[in-house]
């Protein structure tokens, strides 16, 4: 079971737009009739995550199977985690999606959920659809609330677009980032974001030259600066240099969407230069510095994938 990292919001598309990226977690599942449920974790979180039935993937699988009317067997999971935790790249959504899709594969074929039903389940667990939708379907997704549940559609994306992401060593919980947002925003800000989000879907599909104005946000990024000043500093610097940079999800990762390989190299060089300046300034002020990892990521157009399955 392979599931991609995701970047949500993409600037103005708060809680609605999401993109799957070519950084993947892998979950392997075996079932047994006896013994105790166990989890082996490699990579991200290997020294922190639980190894028993309290692991999120086990809990989600049990919830899924119970909702489908099936008893949860003894599970033996192996998680290879490459998506950083608490960085705004959809690690919790990846865990939820991988567990739900794996549990779905354990069901008899006639009982398995389709993509729409999987989305509703996973978004219900996560509380919002913007990360789980691209994790399930891949590519670019537009999601919305549909009554008490959620719905999504997969939108086209230009073949040359990719992302350069700057991942800081510091973590930030989604709850903490959301807690900084005001309950009320000016009508003008909401109207501007609606226009920018619509423009962004168009820019990502057919007109990448519009990515810079299309990624302008008035709704959430600036409010989050107190929780991630280095990330906002990097964001402002990249945008002033002409790169379509955004805070990925709730942050603190910064993602720059680029139109081709040449611009990807330019963005990577700009990020490295900016990070060096920000790190030096931060280190001088606090005697400690945030370290950064810079990755070039393609758009994952497939989403969650199930490997060999034996019933």
VOROBA-984273 format. One record per residue (C-alpha): residue number from 1; chain; x, y, z. Coordinates in nm, 2 decimals. Example, Ala and Ser with C-alpha at 12.3 -4.5 7.8 and 13.67 -1.06 7.14 Angstrom:
<pts>
   num   chaine       xx       yy       zz
     1        A     1.23    -0.45     0.78
     2        A     1.37    -0.11     0.71
</pts>
This chain:
<pts>
   num   chaine       xx       yy       zz
     1        A     0.00     0.00     0.00
     2        A     0.17     0.32    -0.12
     3        A     0.03     0.67    -0.05
     4        A     0.17     1.01    -0.16
     5        A     0.24     1.32     0.04
     6        A     0.01     1.61    -0.02
     7        A     0.01     1.99    -0.01
     8        A    -0.32     2.15     0.08
     9        A    -0.45     2.50     0.04
    10        A    -0.19     2.59    -0.23
    11        A    -0.22     2.95    -0.11
    12        A    -0.58     3.08    -0.16
    13        A    -0.76     2.74    -0.17
    14        A    -0.81     2.71     0.20
    15        A    -0.95     2.37     0.30
    16        A    -1.05     2.30    -0.06
    17        A    -0.75     2.26    -0.29
    18        A    -0.49     1.98    -0.26
    19        A    -0.21     1.83    -0.47
    20        A    -0.04     1.49    -0.44
    21        A     0.34     1.49    -0.45
    22        A     0.60     1.23    -0.53
    23        A     0.71     1.15    -0.17
    24        A     0.55     0.83    -0.04
    25        A     0.47     0.63     0.27
    26        A     0.44     0.25     0.23
    27        A     0.22     0.04     0.45
    28        A     0.24    -0.34     0.45
    29        A    -0.04    -0.54     0.61
    30        A    -0.05    -0.91     0.72
    31        A    -0.34    -1.07     0.90
    32        A    -0.34    -1.35     1.15
    33        A    -0.59    -1.55     1.34
    34        A    -0.40    -1.54     1.67
    35        A    -0.14    -1.34     1.86
    36        A    -0.13    -0.97     1.92
    37        A    -0.15    -0.68     1.68
    38        A     0.19    -0.53     1.62
    39        A     0.34    -0.25     1.42
    40        A     0.70    -0.20     1.29
    41        A     0.79     0.15     1.19
    42        A     1.08     0.26     0.98
    43        A     1.18     0.61     0.89
    44        A     0.98     0.91     1.01
    45        A     0.85     0.87     1.37
    46        A     1.03     0.53     1.42
    47        A     1.14     0.63     1.77
    48        A     0.81     0.79     1.86
    49        A     0.51     0.61     1.72
    50        A     0.33     0.33     1.91
    51        A     0.40    -0.03     1.80
    52        A     0.07    -0.18     1.91
    53        A    -0.31    -0.14     1.86
    54        A    -0.29     0.23     1.96
    55        A    -0.11     0.31     1.63
    56        A    -0.33     0.54     1.41
    57        A    -0.32     0.30     1.12
    58        A    -0.45     0.01     1.34
    59        A    -0.72     0.23     1.48
    60        A    -0.84     0.35     1.14
    61        A    -0.84     0.00     1.00
    62        A    -1.05    -0.12     1.30
    63        A    -1.29     0.17     1.26
    64        A    -1.32     0.10     0.89
    65        A    -1.38    -0.27     0.93
    66        A    -1.63    -0.22     1.21
    67        A    -1.83     0.03     1.00
    68        A    -1.83    -0.22     0.71
    69        A    -1.97    -0.49     0.95
    70        A    -1.65    -0.70     0.97
    71        A    -1.44    -0.81     1.27
    72        A    -1.08    -0.68     1.28
    73        A    -0.83    -0.96     1.26
    74        A    -0.49    -0.96     1.43
    75        A    -0.28    -0.72     1.23
    76        A     0.09    -0.72     1.16
    77        A     0.18    -0.38     1.00
    78        A     0.51    -0.25     0.87
    79        A     0.51     0.12     0.80
    80        A     0.79     0.28     0.60
    81        A     0.74     0.65     0.66
    82        A     0.90     0.90     0.43
    83        A     0.66     1.19     0.47
    84        A     0.78     1.42     0.75
    85        A     0.54     1.45     1.05
    86        A     0.40     1.78     1.15
    87        A     0.54     1.97     0.85
    88        A     0.23     2.04     0.64
    89        A     0.28     1.76     0.39
    90        A    -0.02     1.54     0.48
    91        A     0.14     1.28     0.70
    92        A    -0.17     1.21     0.91
    93        A    -0.39     1.20     0.59
    94        A    -0.14     0.96     0.44
    95        A    -0.18     0.73     0.75
    96        A    -0.56     0.75     0.74
    97        A    -0.58     0.69     0.36
    98        A    -0.33     0.40     0.37
    99        A    -0.51     0.23     0.65
   100        A    -0.86     0.28     0.50
   101        A    -0.75     0.16     0.15
   102        A    -0.57    -0.14     0.31
   103        A    -0.87    -0.23     0.51
   104        A    -1.09    -0.19     0.21
   105        A    -0.86    -0.44     0.02
   106        A    -0.92    -0.70     0.30
   107        A    -1.30    -0.70     0.23
   108        A    -1.46    -0.93    -0.01
   109        A    -1.46    -0.77    -0.35
   110        A    -1.84    -0.71    -0.35
   111        A    -1.82    -0.53    -0.02
   112        A    -1.54    -0.28    -0.10
   113        A    -1.61     0.09    -0.11
   114        A    -1.56     0.30    -0.42
   115        A    -1.35     0.61    -0.43
   116        A    -1.63     0.85    -0.33
   117        A    -1.72     0.64    -0.02
   118        A    -1.35     0.61     0.07
   119        A    -1.32     0.99     0.05
   120        A    -1.62     1.04     0.28
   121        A    -1.48     0.79     0.54
   122        A    -1.13     0.94     0.53
   123        A    -1.24     1.30     0.54
   124        A    -1.47     1.21     0.83
   125        A    -1.17     1.08     1.02
   126        A    -0.94     1.37     0.93
   127        A    -1.21     1.64     0.97
   128        A    -1.15     1.80     0.63
   129        A    -1.09     1.67     0.28
   130        A    -0.81     1.88     0.13
   131        A    -0.53     1.63     0.21
   132        A    -0.71     1.30     0.19
   133        A    -0.86     1.37    -0.15
   134        A    -0.53     1.40    -0.34
   135        A    -0.39     1.12    -0.13
   136        A    -0.66     0.89    -0.26
   137        A    -0.70     1.01    -0.62
   138        A    -0.37     1.18    -0.70
   139        A    -0.31     1.50    -0.89
   140        A    -0.50     1.82    -0.82
   141        A    -0.83     1.79    -0.63
   142        A    -1.10     2.04    -0.55
   143        A    -1.31     1.95    -0.25
   144        A    -1.61     2.09    -0.07
   145        A    -1.85     2.02     0.21
   146        A    -2.16     1.83     0.09
   147        A    -2.42     1.85     0.37
   148        A    -2.28     1.66     0.66
   149        A    -2.00     1.50     0.45
   150        A    -1.75     1.60     0.18
   151        A    -1.71     1.56    -0.19
   152        A    -1.43     1.61    -0.44
   153        A    -1.34     1.63    -0.80
   154        A    -1.01     1.57    -0.97
   155        A    -0.90     1.87    -1.18
   156        A    -0.65     1.87    -1.47
   157        A    -0.30     1.98    -1.41
   158        A    -0.03     2.10    -1.66
   159        A     0.22     1.83    -1.73
   160        A     0.53     2.05    -1.66
   161        A     0.43     2.17    -1.32
   162        A     0.62     2.05    -1.01
   163        A     0.71     2.17    -0.67
   164        A     1.02     2.26    -0.48
   165        A     0.96     2.22    -0.10
   166        A     1.16     2.35     0.19
   167        A     1.10     2.14     0.50
   168        A     1.21     2.29     0.83
   169        A     1.33     2.07     1.12
   170        A     1.07     2.23     1.35
   171        A     0.72     2.08     1.36
   172        A     0.38     2.25     1.39
   173        A     0.05     2.09     1.47
   174        A    -0.25     2.16     1.25
   175        A    -0.45     2.25     1.56
   176        A    -0.19     2.51     1.67
   177        A    -0.18     2.66     1.32
   178        A    -0.56     2.68     1.30
   179        A    -0.58     2.83     1.64
   180        A    -0.41     3.15     1.51
   181        A    -0.68     3.22     1.25
   182        A    -0.95     3.48     1.33
   183        A    -1.32     3.38     1.35
   184        A    -1.41     3.66     1.11
   185        A    -1.22     3.80     0.81
   186        A    -1.30     4.11     0.60
   187        A    -1.54     4.06     0.31
   188        A    -1.28     4.19     0.07
   189        A    -1.03     3.93     0.18
   190        A    -1.28     3.65     0.13
   191        A    -1.38     3.78    -0.21
   192        A    -1.01     3.82    -0.32
   193        A    -0.93     3.46    -0.21
   194        A    -1.23     3.33    -0.40
   195        A    -1.11     3.49    -0.72
   196        A    -0.75     3.38    -0.66
   197        A    -0.85     3.02    -0.59
   198        A    -1.05     3.01    -0.92
   199        A    -0.76     3.16    -1.10
   200        A    -0.53     2.90    -0.95
   201        A    -0.73     2.61    -1.08
   202        A    -0.71     2.77    -1.43
   203        A    -0.33     2.84    -1.39
   204        A    -0.25     2.49    -1.28
   205        A    -0.45     2.34    -1.56
   206        A    -0.36     2.55    -1.87
   207        A    -0.17     2.87    -1.79
   208        A     0.12     2.82    -1.55
   209        A     0.24     3.18    -1.63
   210        A    -0.04     3.29    -1.40
   211        A     0.08     3.09    -1.10
   212        A     0.23     3.40    -0.92
   213        A    -0.09     3.60    -0.89
   214        A    -0.30     3.29    -0.86
   215        A    -0.12     3.18    -0.54
   216        A    -0.17     3.51    -0.35
   217        A    -0.35     3.45    -0.02
   218        A    -0.54     3.69     0.20
   219        A    -0.71     3.44     0.43
   220        A    -0.47     3.24     0.65
   221        A    -0.10     3.25     0.58
   222        A    -0.01     3.59     0.73
   223        A    -0.20     3.51     1.05
   224        A     0.02     3.21     1.11
   225        A     0.35     3.40     1.11
   226        A     0.38     3.40     1.49
   227        A     0.40     3.02     1.49
   228        A     0.65     2.99     1.20
   229        A     0.83     3.32     1.14
   230        A     1.12     3.16     0.95
   231        A     0.87     2.99     0.71
   232        A     0.69     3.32     0.65
   233        A     1.02     3.50     0.60
   234        A     1.12     3.24     0.34
   235        A     0.77     3.27     0.18
   236        A     0.80     3.65     0.15
   237        A     1.15     3.64     0.01
   238        A     1.06     3.38    -0.25
   239        A     0.75     3.57    -0.36
   240        A     0.95     3.89    -0.39
   241        A     1.19     3.71    -0.61
   242        A     0.90     3.61    -0.84
   243        A     0.84     3.25    -0.73
   244        A     0.49     3.12    -0.67
   245        A     0.56     3.01    -0.31
   246        A     0.29     2.92    -0.05
   247        A     0.28     2.76     0.29
   248        A     0.21     2.39     0.24
   249        A    -0.10     2.30     0.44
   250        A    -0.09     2.43     0.79
   251        A     0.29     2.46     0.76
   252        A     0.57     2.51     0.83
   253        A     0.69     2.36     0.50
   254        A     0.71     2.62     0.21
   255        A     0.63     2.50    -0.14
   256        A     0.72     2.68    -0.46
   257        A     0.52     2.57    -0.77
   258        A     0.74     2.59    -1.08
   259        A     0.66     2.56    -1.45
   260        A     0.96     2.36    -1.57
   261        A     1.29     2.21    -1.47
   262        A     1.48     2.53    -1.53
   263        A     1.26     2.72    -1.29
   264        A     1.28     2.43    -1.04
   265        A     1.66     2.48    -1.03
   266        A     1.63     2.85    -0.99
   267        A     1.38     2.80    -0.71
   268        A     1.60     2.55    -0.54
   269        A     1.90     2.79    -0.56
   270        A     1.68     3.08    -0.43
   271        A     1.56     2.87    -0.14
   272        A     1.91     2.76    -0.04
   273        A     2.03     3.12    -0.04
   274        A     1.73     3.24     0.15
   275        A     1.75     2.96     0.41
   276        A     2.12     3.04     0.46
   277        A     2.04     3.40     0.54
   278        A     1.74     3.31     0.76
   279        A     1.94     3.05     0.95
   280        A     2.23     3.29     1.01
   281        A     1.99     3.55     1.14
   282        A     1.80     3.31     1.36
   283        A     2.11     3.15     1.50
   284        A     2.26     3.49     1.59
   285        A     1.93     3.60     1.77
   286        A     1.85     3.27     1.95
   287        A     2.18     3.07     1.95
   288        A     1.98     2.80     1.78
   289        A     1.88     2.75     1.42
   290        A     1.62     2.57     1.22
   291        A     1.77     2.33     0.97
   292        A     1.60     2.28     0.63
   293        A     1.57     2.00     0.38
   294        A     1.50     2.10     0.02
   295        A     1.33     1.85    -0.22
   296        A     1.21     1.87    -0.58
   297        A     0.89     1.68    -0.61
   298        A     0.68     1.59    -0.91
   299        A     0.30     1.57    -0.90
   300        A     0.18     1.22    -0.82
   301        A    -0.11     1.17    -1.06
   302        A    -0.21     0.82    -0.93
   303        A    -0.27     0.86    -0.56
   304        A    -0.30     0.56    -0.32
   305        A    -0.20     0.23    -0.48
   306        A    -0.25    -0.12    -0.36
   307        A     0.02    -0.38    -0.43
   308        A    -0.02    -0.75    -0.42
   309        A    -0.32    -0.87    -0.22
   310        A    -0.39    -1.22    -0.12
   311        A    -0.73    -1.29     0.04
</pts>
